[in-house]
């Protein structure tokens, strides 16, 4: 009986995901993006930098007395958006200190022209966001992390000198403060 109930729940979940994916594909494929001219707005003036896998690894691999906090996110990711206010607060609090925050959008290439720049402007993160095309990652990229294999976001990597730490999933403000403070001691 348990097997039947479990199988039914699993099938229902898979069918729901497939239907949602079809809706999303339907919505995104119905309009050819080359046929749409981007509206001239304030966000169109924001030019976020796209970096290569090599450049991103260089950011992750800095080994000096600066604390590098690198957060992988997407604008459609609810848990990612829940932790952004905590990061913004820490950025302000640590201004002028040897701490560098970088937010990496790797999953939402279609939003790079409008949604991500709008998000950057709204949150004052224009100088902190880089864009990386995850489809260009080779097999070595995820070897830069102990636990993360690209299977979920948000993901935050901390590095100061040779000390590193990672958090997979959304962080509370207390958790972020605790992690940063452990590196700044």
N, C-alpha and C positions, 0 to 999 in steps of 0.2 A: 504494500500500500504506500509506504514511504517513497519507494522508487517511482511509482506512478505520479504522485504529487510533485516530487522533485523534477521529474521529466516534464510534466505539464508546465511548471513554473519556468523552467529553462527554455522551453520552446516558445512560451509567451514572451519572455524577455527578448529572445532572438528575433522573433517576428516584429516586435515593437521597434527594436533598433533598426531593422531593415526598412520598415516603413518610414521611420524618421529620416534615415539616410536617403531614401528615395525622394522624400519631400525636399530635403536640402539640395540634392542634385537637381531636382526639377526646378527649384527656385533659382539656383545659380546658373544653370545651363540654358534657361529660357531667354536670356539676354546676352548677346555677344558683347563683351566688355570693350571691344574695339569700336563698337558703334555708339558708345556713350561718351560724351565729352564731360570731363570732370568739371563740376561747378567751380567757379573762381571764388574760393572762400579763404578765410584766414588760415585754415589748415593746409591749403595747397601750398602755402609759403614754407611750411615746415619740410625740411629735407632730412629724413632719418637715414643714417648710414647703414648700408648693407655691407657686412663683412664676410670673409671666407671662413671656412673651417680652420685654416691655419691661423688667421688673425684672432679668431675666438679662442683657440688653444693658447695663443700668446697672452691673451687677457687672463685666462684661467691659471696660467703657469707662472705668473709674476711671483718672484721670491725675494721680497725686500721687507722693509718695516711698515709698509702700507697694508691695511686690511682691505682685501678685495671681496666684495659681496656681489655675487653674480646670480641673478634670479631669472629663470626660464619661465615664460608666461605666455598667455594669449588673451586678447581682449574679450573673447567669448567665454573664457574660463571663470566661472563663478568663484571658486576658491582662490584663484589668482587675484581677482578684483577685491576680495575680502581682505587680503593682506596688504594691498597697496597703501592704504592710509598709514599703516604701521611703518612701512618703509619711508614714506614721505616725511613722517614725523622724525625718524632717525636721521634722514638726510639733513633736515634743518638743524636738529640738535647737534650733529657732528660736523657742521660746516667749519672748514678751516683745520680740521683734524686729519690725520693720515688714513682716511677711509674713502674708498671709491666704490660707488654703487653702479652696477650695470644691469639693465634689464634686457633680456634677449627674447625677441619674438621669433620663434622658429617654425611655428605651425600654421600661421594664418596669412600666407602670402597674398591672397586676394584682398586682404584688409590693409596691406602696406601703403596703399595710395590714399586711403581716406580714414578708415576707422582707427588705425594705429596712430597716425599723426594727430587726429582729433583727441584721442586719449592722451597722447603726450602733452598737447597744449593744455587740456583741461586739468591735468595733474602736475604741470610744471616739470615734466620729465624729459623735455626735448633733448637735453644734453646727457641723458642717462640711458637712452634706448638704442639698441642696435638690432639689425635684422639679419637673420641667417637662414638660408635655404636648407632645411634639414635633408632634402632629397639629395643634396650634394655631399652629405657626410659619408666618409668611408668607414670601414670596420674598426679603424683605430680610434675614432672620436670618443666613444663611450668608455674606452680604457682610461680616460682621464678622471674617472669617478670610481669610488669604491662600490657604491650600490646602484646608482642610476644607470639605466640602460635605455633611456628615452621613452619609457613606457608610461609616463604620467607627468603632468604639471599641476601645480607649480613645483619647481625644484630649485633649491637655493644652495649654491656652493660658496663656502667661506675659505679664504686663504690669507694667511699672514706668514711670510717666510716659508718654512717648510711644513708648518702646521695647517691642516685642512679639516673641514667638517662639512657635512651635507645634511640637508633636510629635504625629504621628499614629502610633498603635501603642504597644505596651507599652515602658516604659523600664526599664533596669537601674538599680540604685542609683547606680552611677557616673555614668550619663547624667543622672539627676535632679540629683545633686549638682553636676555641671558646669553644667547650665542655671541652677540657682538661684544658684550662685556667680558666674556671669557677670553676673547682675543686681544682686548685692549688692556688687560691687566699688566 
